């Protein structure tokens, strides 16, 4: 088996980070896209294990389940970001609900995300209710992926809300496809391991 140069170091540094912790610390108001095509502007008051305690503009304090959140971005960028989020009406028409069980989600491997981030490939995320996020991956952690849209505008996608991920050529990067395609092995970052046995060197891919 080979490995991606730099991936483990990135995971060690970034994997436990949470956008919710960052937003809570900054006291920044963000716009949240929730299931049911609901959009709210809120400030995080407390980051709980499975929920957020928030203060929603015009509504007051509320407990917001994280599973209901599809994406978020700074509220002061909303006027620029909203027009860049398109909708796939076919996916919207399926009326997919939040997927509670992690084993049933549309999973993307870290080994797929890391080369795409490093090469700054333009990708298209489609979410469970059809939102299409086009941009460049700028970072990811265990539960989130941050994408820079046109003009460098940041949008954070919750990994549980992903339905599909493709590049401009239509290549799918979901785990279900990449188990066979293994595109990470074609990356310049991929290092094959050398095994020496009985004086014979073999390359293990």
C-alpha positions in Angstrom: 0.0 0.0 0.0 1.2 3.5 -0.8 0.3 6.8 0.9 -0.3 10.5 0.1 2.5 12.8 1.0 1.4 15.2 3.7 -2.1 13.7 4.3 -1.4 12.3 7.7 0.3 15.5 8.9 -2.7 17.4 7.7 -5.1 15.1 9.4 -3.1 15.3 12.7 -3.3 19.1 12.6 -6.8 19.8 11.2 -9.1 16.8 11.6 -10.5 17.7 15.1 -11.1 21.4 14.2 -14.7 22.6 14.2 -16.1 25.6 12.3 -18.6 25.9 15.1 -15.9 26.4 17.6 -14.3 29.1 15.4 -17.7 30.9 14.9 -18.4 30.7 18.6 -15.1 32.2 19.5 -15.4 35.0 16.9 -19.0 35.8 17.9 -19.6 36.1 14.2 -23.2 35.9 12.8 -23.5 33.3 10.0 -26.2 32.3 7.6 -27.2 28.7 7.9 -28.9 26.6 5.2 -31.1 24.0 7.0 -33.1 21.1 5.7 -36.5 22.0 4.5 -35.0 24.9 2.4 -34.9 27.1 5.5 -32.3 29.8 5.9 -31.6 31.6 9.2 -29.0 34.1 10.4 -27.7 33.2 13.8 -25.0 33.7 16.4 -23.7 30.6 18.3 -24.1 30.7 22.0 -22.9 27.2 22.8 -21.4 24.4 20.8 -22.9 21.1 22.2 -22.1 17.6 21.1 -25.0 17.1 18.6 -26.7 20.5 18.7 -26.0 24.2 18.6 -27.5 26.7 21.1 -28.0 29.7 18.9 -29.6 33.1 18.9 -31.5 33.4 15.6 -32.1 36.9 14.2 -35.8 37.8 14.7 -36.6 34.6 16.6 -34.5 34.5 19.8 -32.6 31.5 21.3 -33.1 28.0 20.0 -31.5 24.6 20.0 -30.4 23.7 16.5 -29.6 20.0 15.7 -26.3 19.9 13.7 -27.8 17.1 11.5 -30.2 19.8 10.1 -27.4 22.1 9.0 -26.3 21.7 5.4 -23.9 24.6 5.0 -23.0 28.0 6.5 -21.1 31.1 5.7 -20.5 34.6 7.2 -23.7 36.6 7.2 -21.9 39.7 5.9 -21.1 37.8 2.7 -24.6 36.4 2.2 -25.6 38.9 -0.5 -22.6 37.8 -2.6 -22.8 34.0 -1.8 -26.5 33.3 -2.2 -26.6 34.0 -6.0 -23.6 31.5 -6.5 -25.5 28.6 -5.0 -27.5 26.9 -7.7 -30.1 24.1 -7.3 -30.3 20.7 -9.0 -34.1 20.4 -9.3 -33.9 16.6 -9.9 -32.2 16.1 -6.6 -34.5 18.5 -4.9 -37.4 16.6 -6.2 -36.3 13.4 -4.6 -36.9 15.1 -1.2 -34.0 13.4 0.6 -34.1 13.7 4.4 -31.1 14.2 6.7 -29.2 10.9 6.9 -28.7 10.0 10.6 -26.7 6.8 10.2 -23.1 7.6 9.1 -22.9 4.3 7.3 -25.7 5.3 5.0 -24.3 8.7 4.0 -22.7 9.7 0.7 -19.1 9.5 2.0 -16.0 11.2 0.5 -12.6 9.8 1.5 -10.0 12.0 2.9 -7.7 10.5 0.3 -9.9 11.9 -2.4 -10.3 15.4 -0.8 -6.6 16.0 -0.1 -5.3 15.8 -3.7 -8.2 17.9 -4.9 -7.4 20.5 -2.3 -3.7 20.6 -3.1 -4.2 20.9 -6.8 -7.0 23.5 -6.4 -9.2 21.6 -8.8 -12.6 23.2 -9.4 -15.2 20.8 -8.0 -19.0 20.6 -7.7 -20.6 19.5 -4.4 -24.3 18.6 -4.7 -26.1 18.5 -1.3 -29.1 16.4 -0.3 -31.6 19.0 -1.3 -30.0 19.9 -4.5 -27.7 22.8 -3.6 -24.7 23.0 -5.9 -21.5 24.5 -4.5 -18.9 25.2 -7.1 -15.4 26.1 -6.0 -12.1 25.0 -4.7 -11.6 23.0 -1.5 -9.6 25.1 0.9 -9.8 22.8 3.9 -11.5 19.9 5.6 -11.9 18.2 9.0 -13.8 15.2 10.3 -17.3 16.8 9.9 -16.8 19.7 7.5 -15.4 20.8 4.1 -14.7 24.4 3.3 -14.9 25.6 -0.3 -13.9 28.9 -1.7 -16.4 30.1 -4.3 -15.8 32.7 -7.0 -14.0 35.7 -5.5 -12.6 33.6 -2.7 -15.9 33.6 -0.7 -15.9 30.8 1.9 -18.7 28.3 2.4 -18.5 25.5 4.9 -20.3 22.3 3.9 -21.3 19.7 6.6 -20.1 16.3 5.3 -23.3 14.7 6.4 -25.2 16.8 3.9 -23.3 15.7 0.8 -25.1 13.9 -2.0 -22.4 14.0 -4.8 -18.9 15.4 -5.5 -17.6 15.7 -9.1 -14.9 17.7 -10.9 -15.3 19.6 -14.1 -14.9 16.5 -16.2 -17.8 14.8 -14.3 -15.5 12.4 -12.4 -17.3 11.2 -9.2 -15.3 11.3 -6.0 -17.8 9.6 -3.7 -16.3 6.6 -1.8 -18.7 4.2 -3.6 -17.0 5.2 -6.9 -13.4 5.7 -5.7 -13.1 2.2 -4.2 -12.6 1.0 -7.7 -11.3 4.2 -9.5 -8.7 5.1 -6.7 -7.9 8.4 -8.3 -5.7 9.3 -5.3 -3.1 6.8 -6.6 -2.8 8.9 -9.8 -1.9 12.0 -7.8 1.7 13.4 -7.8 1.4 13.2 -4.0 1.0 9.5 -4.0 4.1 7.6 -2.8 4.5 3.9 -3.5 6.0 1.8 -0.7 9.2 -0.1 -1.3 9.5 -3.5 0.3 12.9 -5.4 0.3 12.7 -9.1 0.8 15.5 -11.6 0.2 17.5 -8.9 -1.5 14.7 -8.1 -4.0 13.1 -4.7 -4.1 9.4 -4.6 -4.9 7.1 -1.6 -5.4 3.8 -2.0 -3.6 1.1 0.2 -5.1 
